[in-house]
Amino acid sequence: MFSSVINSISSFMYSKLLVVMLIAAGLYFTVRTKLPQIRLFKDACKAVMEKPEDDDSVSSFQALMVSTASRVGTGNIVGVSSAICIGGYGAVFWMWVIAFIGSASAFVESTLAQVYKKRGSDGNCYGGPAYYIEAALHSRPLAVMFCVSMILTYAFGFNMLASYNLQSTFAIFPFYNVRYMPWIIGGILALVSGWCLIGGGKRIVKVTSTVVPVMGILYVIIAILVVIINIKSLPGVIGSIISEAFDFKAIFGGFSGSALMQGIRRGLFSNEAGIGSAPNASASAQISHPAKQGLVQMLSVFIDTLLLCTATAMMCMCSGVAPSEELNGAPWVQASLSAVFGNAGPVFITVAMILFAFTTLLGNCFYCDNLLIYIHRKELGKKFMTGFRLVCTFVVFIGAGMSMSLLWNLADVFMGIMALINIPVIFILSNTAFKVLKDYEHQKKQGRNPVFHSESVGLKGKTDFWE
């Protein structure tokens, strides 16, 4: 009964409510910011390499890697596979669409997080949606509600799902038939994750900023090799993506399983644009102007969906292995690579899943630090944070043995609640982000390296960091 209720809520959210909200918000922000996805792409690449004045501070690149670690996860492999197996090739097109327009939402929310961020006693920065909700809308109850929903989403929903997805990739190996093997794999993952988590935020930043770039580059290289080997099938694959994306009879005949819904649902799950997660990492970066970090987080959406999700999709669709309900999830990806590389293919995917899931777990728990600080109105003691991270570690263990469909639906519902709070908020506050962008571009035209002061956008005395 519980599983049925969660499934019904999830279907309602993604078949009606969130589809309209996400697309409308993304289009509005894209138009008002005049296509920054294209116009300011070069600026975004430059901003990634800006180094903070204090060597011990979180750099723009490190903040990008933390948010990318959370975005780039098992959803890039299993989520993409599931979307295509259920919704068909057209789901890929709608993932591209939601990523392109969603990147404008990512710019707005991350810019706002920078504007309203706080300075900690250790000199580091922290912030996120809870902080801009209270600072600009003066609604602490709504901010706390957002924090709770995000903790449920990331520390529990997403981490349980990542754990399940990881252990499921071992199903192709003979030793998986040993009794309690999912729990054994979950236990090992929990122990390794716990070691990094108990080391605190700095250890998380260090691990993710090292592993994520290597992992992502290697994965894309393998995907390109698969496409090159099967290059003759590429035109047909692209044709199927376009034709199935606009098969309106199929879309409206069975919307819950259509390419449109699956593309938007899995695209949102993967790139997280607009739901309020990445701003928690964005606020930690030490940069000279909030718009710079907004542009950097726009890049994170591109890295996640337009690069890594596309890599998975093309790798599978060009392999010659047809998607089906029976191959839903990791099995289709493994079968596709097995068809090209033999036994080495599934081994590579298993290794990739381990790294994807591991960095996702770390990135997700990094977000929770800021959320708990906000709820308690102070930086928390070491004993409390150690206890919380041990709970997170136990959740990783539990997720390994749960039902896949229930875990997907739980993660979708929790994430949907976040989006229902964050999207209206950033819409209300978007004029501030537009003013910040205008200030950034004005300074650029003058040949200066943009430096932000709150008074330049009418916020003198209303921010903590930029006075």
C-alpha positions as CSV (number, residue, x, y, z in Angstrom):
1,M,0.0,0.0,0.0
2,F,2.8,2.4,0.9
3,S,4.6,1.7,-2.4
4,S,1.3,2.3,-4.3
5,V,0.7,5.6,-2.6
6,I,4.3,6.8,-3.3
7,N,3.9,5.8,-6.9
8,S,0.6,7.7,-7.3
9,I,2.1,10.9,-5.8
10,S,5.2,10.6,-8.1
11,S,3.1,10.1,-11.2
12,F,1.0,13.2,-10.4
13,M,4.0,15.3,-9.7
14,Y,5.8,14.4,-12.9
15,S,2.9,14.1,-15.3
16,K,1.4,17.5,-14.5
17,L,2.8,19.8,-11.9
18,L,6.5,19.7,-12.2
19,V,6.6,19.4,-16.0
20,V,4.8,22.7,-16.3
21,M,6.8,24.4,-13.6
22,L,10.2,23.3,-14.7
23,I,9.7,24.1,-18.4
24,A,8.0,27.5,-17.7
25,A,10.6,28.6,-15.2
26,G,13.5,27.4,-17.4
27,L,12.1,29.2,-20.4
28,Y,11.4,32.4,-18.5
29,F,14.9,32.5,-17.0
30,T,16.4,31.7,-20.4
31,V,14.6,34.6,-22.1
32,R,15.2,37.1,-19.2
33,T,19.0,36.3,-19.1
34,K,19.2,36.4,-22.9
35,L,20.4,32.8,-23.5
36,P,23.4,32.7,-21.2
37,Q,23.8,29.0,-22.1
38,I,25.3,30.2,-25.4
39,R,26.1,33.8,-24.9
40,L,28.2,33.5,-21.7
41,F,29.6,29.9,-22.2
42,K,33.1,31.2,-22.6
43,D,32.8,33.3,-19.4
44,A,31.6,30.2,-17.6
45,C,34.7,28.2,-18.7
46,K,37.0,31.1,-17.5
47,A,35.2,31.4,-14.1
48,V,35.9,27.7,-13.3
49,M,39.6,28.4,-13.2
50,E,39.4,31.4,-10.9
51,K,41.4,30.8,-7.7
52,P,40.3,32.2,-4.3
53,E,42.6,34.6,-2.5
54,D,42.9,32.2,0.5
55,D,44.4,28.9,-0.5
56,D,42.4,27.1,2.3
57,S,39.0,28.4,0.9
58,V,36.8,26.3,-1.5
59,S,37.6,27.3,-5.1
60,S,35.0,27.7,-7.8
61,F,36.3,24.5,-9.4
62,Q,36.0,22.6,-6.2
63,A,32.4,23.8,-5.6
64,L,31.7,22.7,-9.2
65,M,33.1,19.3,-8.5
66,V,31.1,18.8,-5.3
67,S,27.8,19.7,-7.1
68,T,28.9,17.6,-10.1
69,A,29.7,14.7,-7.8
70,S,26.1,14.8,-6.6
71,R,24.6,15.3,-10.1
72,V,26.9,12.8,-11.8
73,G,25.9,9.6,-10.2
74,T,24.1,6.3,-10.9
75,G,21.4,8.3,-12.6
76,N,23.7,9.0,-15.5
77,I,23.9,5.2,-16.1
78,V,20.9,3.5,-14.6
79,G,18.6,6.5,-14.9
80,V,19.3,7.0,-18.6
81,S,18.9,3.3,-19.3
82,S,15.6,3.2,-17.4
83,A,14.3,6.3,-19.3
84,I,15.0,4.8,-22.7
85,C,13.8,1.2,-21.8
86,I,10.5,2.7,-20.6
87,G,10.0,5.7,-22.8
88,G,12.0,4.9,-25.9
89,Y,14.7,6.7,-27.8
90,G,12.8,10.0,-27.7
91,A,13.4,10.3,-24.0
92,V,17.0,11.4,-24.8
93,F,15.7,14.4,-26.7
94,W,13.6,15.6,-23.8
95,M,16.6,15.1,-21.4
96,W,18.5,17.5,-23.7
97,V,15.7,20.0,-23.7
98,I,15.3,20.0,-19.9
99,A,19.1,20.4,-19.5
100,F,19.3,23.3,-21.8
101,I,16.5,25.4,-20.4
102,G,17.2,24.1,-16.9
103,S,20.7,25.5,-17.0
104,A,19.2,29.0,-16.8
105,S,17.4,28.0,-13.6
106,A,20.7,26.6,-12.3
107,F,22.3,30.0,-13.0
108,V,19.6,31.9,-11.1
109,E,19.5,29.7,-8.0
110,S,23.3,29.5,-7.7
111,T,23.7,33.3,-8.2
112,L,21.1,33.9,-5.4
113,A,23.0,31.4,-3.1
114,Q,26.2,33.4,-3.6
115,V,24.4,36.8,-3.0
116,Y,22.9,35.7,0.3
117,K,25.6,33.4,1.6
118,K,27.0,33.7,5.1
119,R,30.6,33.7,6.5
120,G,31.4,31.1,9.1
121,S,33.6,31.5,12.1
122,D,36.4,29.6,10.3
123,G,36.3,32.1,7.4
124,N,34.6,29.7,5.0
125,C,31.2,30.4,3.3
126,Y,27.9,28.6,3.5
127,G,24.5,29.1,2.2
128,G,21.8,27.8,-0.2
129,P,18.0,28.1,-0.7
130,A,17.2,28.1,3.0
131,Y,19.3,31.3,3.4
132,Y,17.9,33.2,0.5
133,I,14.4,32.1,1.5
134,E,14.8,33.6,4.9
135,A,16.9,36.7,3.9
136,A,14.7,37.8,1.0
137,L,11.2,36.4,1.9
138,H,11.6,36.4,5.7
139,S,10.0,33.0,6.0
140,R,12.0,30.7,8.3
141,P,9.3,28.0,8.5
142,L,9.4,27.6,4.7
143,A,13.2,27.6,4.8
144,V,13.2,24.8,7.4
145,M,10.7,22.9,5.4
146,F,13.0,23.0,2.4
147,C,16.0,21.9,4.6
148,V,14.0,18.9,5.9
149,S,12.8,17.9,2.4
150,M,16.4,18.1,1.1
151,I,17.8,16.0,3.9
152,L,15.2,13.4,3.2
153,T,16.0,13.6,-0.5
154,Y,19.8,13.4,-0.4
155,A,20.8,11.8,2.9
156,F,18.1,9.2,2.6
157,G,16.3,8.9,-0.8
158,F,19.2,9.4,-3.2
159,N,21.8,7.6,-1.1
160,M,19.6,4.5,-0.7
161,L,19.0,4.5,-4.5
162,A,22.7,5.0,-5.3
163,S,23.5,2.0,-3.0
164,Y,20.9,-0.2,-4.6
165,N,22.1,0.8,-8.1
166,L,25.7,0.0,-7.3
167,Q,25.1,-3.4,-5.8
168,S,22.7,-4.4,-8.7
169,T,25.6,-4.0,-11.2
170,F,27.3,-7.1,-9.6
171,A,24.3,-9.3,-10.6
172,I,26.2,-10.5,-13.7
173,F,29.0,-12.0,-11.7
174,P,28.7,-15.6,-10.3
175,F,29.5,-14.7,-6.7
176,Y,26.4,-12.5,-6.6
177,N,24.3,-15.7,-6.1
178,V,25.8,-16.1,-2.7
179,R,23.2,-15.5,0.0
180,Y,22.9,-12.0,1.4
181,M,25.4,-10.7,-1.3
182,P,23.4,-7.3,-1.8
183,W,23.8,-6.7,2.0
184,I,27.5,-7.6,1.9
185,I,28.1,-5.2,-1.0
186,G,26.1,-2.5,0.8
187,G,28.1,-3.1,4.0
188,I,31.4,-2.6,2.2
189,L,30.1,0.6,0.5
190,A,28.8,1.9,3.8
191,L,32.2,1.4,5.5
192,V,34.2,3.2,2.8
193,S,31.7,6.0,2.6
194,G,31.6,6.3,6.4
195,W,35.4,6.8,6.5
196,C,35.2,9.7,4.1
197,L,32.1,11.3,5.7
198,I,33.4,11.2,9.2
199,G,36.5,13.0,7.9
200,G,34.2,16.1,7.3
201,G,33.5,18.5,4.5
202,K,37.2,19.2,3.6
203,R,37.8,15.5,3.0
204,I,34.7,15.2,0.9
205,V,35.8,18.2,-1.2
206,K,39.3,16.7,-1.7
207,V,38.0,13.3,-2.7
208,T,35.3,14.5,-5.1
209,S,37.5,17.1,-6.8
210,T,40.1,14.4,-7.5
211,V,37.8,11.5,-8.5
212,V,35.1,13.2,-10.5
213,P,37.2,14.6,-13.4
214,V,39.1,11.4,-13.9
215,M,35.9,9.3,-13.7
216,G,33.9,11.5,-16.1
217,I,36.7,11.8,-18.8
218,L,37.3,8.0,-18.8
219,Y,33.6,7.3,-19.1
220,V,33.2,9.6,-22.1
221,I,36.2,8.1,-23.8
222,I,34.7,4.6,-23.6
223,A,31.4,5.9,-24.9
224,I,33.1,7.6,-27.9
225,L,34.9,4.3,-28.7
226,V,31.6,2.4,-28.7
227,V,30.0,5.0,-31.0
228,I,33.1,4.9,-33.4
229,I,33.1,1.1,-33.5
230,N,29.3,1.3,-34.4
231,I,29.4,4.5,-36.4
232,K,27.2,3.2,-39.2
233,S,24.3,2.9,-36.7
234,L,24.6,6.6,-35.5
235,P,22.4,8.2,-38.2
236,G,19.6,5.8,-37.5
237,V,19.9,6.3,-33.7
238,I,19.7,10.1,-34.1
239,G,16.7,9.8,-36.5
240,S,14.9,7.6,-33.9
241,I,15.6,10.1,-31.1
242,I,14.0,12.9,-33.1
243,S,11.0,10.9,-34.5
244,E,10.1,9.3,-31.2
245,A,10.4,12.5,-29.3
246,F,7.6,14.0,-31.3
247,D,5.4,10.9,-31.5
248,F,2.4,12.8,-29.9
249,K,0.1,9.8,-30.2
250,A,2.4,7.7,-28.0
251,I,3.0,10.6,-25.6
252,F,-0.7,11.4,-24.9
253,G,-1.8,7.8,-25.2
254,G,0.3,6.6,-22.3
255,F,1.9,9.7,-20.7
256,S,3.3,8.1,-17.6
257,G,5.5,5.9,-19.8
258,S,6.1,8.3,-22.6
259,A,9.4,9.6,-23.9
260,L,8.4,13.1,-22.8
261,M,7.7,12.2,-19.2
262,Q,10.6,9.8,-18.8
263,G,13.0,12.3,-20.4
264,I,11.9,15.1,-18.1
265,R,11.8,12.9,-15.0
266,R,15.2,11.3,-15.5
267,G,16.7,14.5,-16.8
268,L,15.6,16.3,-13.7
269,F,16.8,13.5,-11.4
270,S,20.2,13.6,-13.2
271,N,21.0,17.4,-13.6
272,E,18.9,18.6,-10.6
273,A,18.6,22.1,-12.2
274,G,16.1,24.3,-10.3
275,I,15.4,22.0,-7.3
276,G,17.8,23.8,-4.9
277,S,20.6,21.3,-4.4
278,A,23.6,22.8,-6.2
279,P,23.2,26.2,-4.5
280,N,24.4,24.7,-1.3
281,A,27.7,23.9,-2.9
282,S,27.8,27.1,-4.9
283,A,27.6,29.2,-1.8
284,S,30.8,27.6,-0.5
285,A,33.0,29.0,-3.3
286,Q,35.1,32.0,-2.7
287,I,34.8,34.2,-5.9
288,S,34.7,37.9,-6.7
289,H,31.2,38.1,-8.2
290,P,28.1,35.9,-7.6
291,A,27.3,35.7,-11.3
292,K,30.6,33.8,-11.9
293,Q,29.5,30.9,-9.7
294,G,26.0,31.0,-11.4
295,L,27.7,30.5,-14.7
296,V,29.9,27.8,-13.3
297,Q,26.9,25.8,-12.1
298,M,25.3,26.2,-15.5
299,L,28.3,24.3,-16.8
300,S,27.6,21.5,-14.3
301,V,24.2,20.9,-15.9
302,F,25.9,20.6,-19.3
303,I,28.6,18.2,-17.9
304,D,25.9,16.0,-16.4
305,T,23.3,15.8,-19.1
306,L,24.6,17.0,-22.4
307,L,27.9,15.1,-21.9
308,L,27.6,12.1,-19.5
309,C,23.9,11.2,-20.0
310,T,24.3,11.5,-23.7
311,A,27.4,9.3,-23.5
312,T,25.4,6.6,-21.8
313,A,22.5,7.0,-24.3
314,M,24.7,6.9,-27.4
315,M,26.8,4.1,-26.1
316,C,23.8,1.9,-25.5
317,M,21.7,2.8,-28.6
318,C,24.7,2.4,-31.0
319,S,25.6,-1.0,-29.6
320,G,22.9,-2.9,-31.5
321,V,21.3,-4.3,-28.3
322,A,17.6,-3.2,-28.3
323,P,16.2,-1.7,-25.0
324,S,13.4,-3.6,-23.3
325,E,11.6,-3.8,-20.0
326,E,13.6,-6.9,-19.1
327,L,16.9,-5.0,-19.5
328,N,15.6,-1.9,-17.6
329,G,18.5,-0.2,-15.6
330,A,22.0,-1.4,-15.4
331,P,21.5,-4.7,-17.4
332,W,21.0,-2.9,-20.7
333,V,24.2,-0.8,-20.2
334,Q,26.1,-4.0,-19.3
335,A,24.7,-5.9,-22.3
336,S,25.5,-3.1,-24.6
337,L,29.2,-2.9,-23.5
338,S,29.4,-6.7,-23.5
339,A,28.3,-6.7,-27.2
340,V,31.2,-4.4,-28.1
341,F,34.0,-5.3,-25.6
342,G,33.1,-8.8,-24.5
343,N,33.6,-9.7,-20.8
344,A,35.6,-6.5,-20.2
345,G,32.5,-4.3,-20.9
346,P,30.4,-5.3,-17.8
347,V,33.5,-5.1,-15.6
348,F,34.1,-1.5,-16.8
349,I,30.5,-0.5,-16.0
350,T,30.7,-2.1,-12.5
351,V,33.9,0.0,-11.8
352,A,32.2,3.1,-13.2
353,M,29.1,2.5,-11.1
354,I,31.3,2.1,-8.0
355,L,32.9,5.5,-8.6
356,F,29.7,7.2,-9.7
357,A,27.8,5.9,-6.6
358,F,30.7,6.7,-4.2
359,T,31.0,10.3,-5.3
360,T,27.3,10.8,-5.3
361,L,27.1,9.6,-1.7
362,L,29.8,12.1,-0.7
363,G,28.3,15.0,-2.6
364,N,24.9,14.4,-1.2
365,C,26.1,14.3,2.4
366,F,28.2,17.4,1.9
367,Y,24.9,19.3,1.2
368,C,23.5,18.2,4.5
369,D,26.1,20.0,6.6
370,N,24.8,23.4,5.5
371,L,21.2,22.3,6.0
372,L,21.8,21.2,9.6
373,I,23.7,24.4,10.4
374,Y,20.7,26.4,9.2
375,I,18.1,24.4,11.1
376,H,20.1,24.7,14.4
377,R,21.2,28.3,13.8
378,K,24.8,27.5,14.6
379,E,27.7,25.4,13.5
380,L,27.2,21.9,15.0
381,G,29.5,20.1,17.3
382,K,31.7,17.3,16.2
383,K,29.8,14.6,18.1
384,F,26.4,15.6,16.5
385,M,27.9,15.6,13.0
386,T,29.6,12.2,13.6
387,G,26.3,10.8,14.8
388,F,24.5,12.1,11.7
389,R,27.1,10.8,9.3
390,L,26.9,7.3,11.0
391,V,23.2,7.4,10.3
392,C,23.9,8.3,6.7
393,T,26.3,5.4,6.5
394,F,23.6,3.0,7.9
395,V,21.1,4.3,5.3
396,V,23.6,3.4,2.5
397,F,23.7,-0.2,3.9
398,I,19.9,-0.4,4.1
399,G,19.4,0.9,0.5
400,A,21.3,-2.0,-1.0
401,G,18.6,-4.5,-0.2
402,M,15.4,-2.6,-0.9
403,S,13.1,-2.6,-3.9
404,M,14.2,-0.6,-7.0
405,S,10.8,0.8,-8.0
406,L,10.1,2.0,-4.4
407,L,13.5,3.6,-4.2
408,W,13.1,5.5,-7.5
409,N,9.6,6.7,-6.5
410,L,10.7,7.8,-3.1
411,A,13.7,9.7,-4.5
412,D,11.4,11.3,-7.1
413,V,8.8,12.4,-4.6
414,F,11.3,13.9,-2.1
415,M,13.0,15.7,-5.0
416,G,9.7,16.9,-6.3
417,I,8.9,18.6,-2.9
418,M,12.2,20.4,-3.1
419,A,11.4,21.7,-6.6
420,L,7.8,22.8,-5.5
421,I,9.4,25.0,-2.9
422,N,12.5,26.3,-4.7
423,I,11.1,27.1,-8.2
424,P,8.5,29.6,-7.0
425,V,11.0,31.1,-4.6
426,I,13.7,31.7,-7.3
427,F,11.0,33.0,-9.6
428,I,10.0,35.6,-6.9
429,L,13.7,36.5,-6.3
430,S,14.9,36.3,-9.9
431,N,15.0,40.1,-10.4
432,T,17.9,40.2,-8.0
433,A,19.8,37.6,-10.1
434,F,19.0,39.5,-13.2
435,K,20.5,42.7,-11.6
436,V,23.6,40.8,-10.5
437,L,24.1,39.5,-14.1
438,K,23.6,43.0,-15.5
439,D,26.3,44.3,-13.0
440,Y,28.6,41.5,-14.0
441,E,28.3,42.3,-17.7
442,H,28.6,46.0,-17.2
443,Q,32.0,45.6,-15.5
444,K,33.1,43.1,-18.2
445,K,32.3,45.7,-20.9
446,Q,34.5,48.2,-19.0
447,G,37.4,45.7,-19.2
448,R,37.4,45.0,-15.5
449,N,37.4,41.7,-13.6
450,P,33.9,41.9,-12.0
451,V,33.9,42.5,-8.3
452,F,30.5,42.5,-6.5
453,H,29.3,44.9,-3.8
454,S,25.7,44.6,-2.5
455,E,24.9,48.3,-2.9
456,S,25.4,48.0,-6.7
457,V,22.1,46.1,-6.9
458,G,20.2,47.9,-4.1
459,L,21.0,45.3,-1.4
460,K,23.2,47.4,0.9
461,G,22.8,46.1,4.5
462,K,20.8,43.1,3.4
463,T,23.7,40.7,2.7
464,D,26.3,39.1,5.0
465,F,29.3,38.6,2.7
466,W,29.2,41.4,0.1
467,E,28.9,44.6,2.3
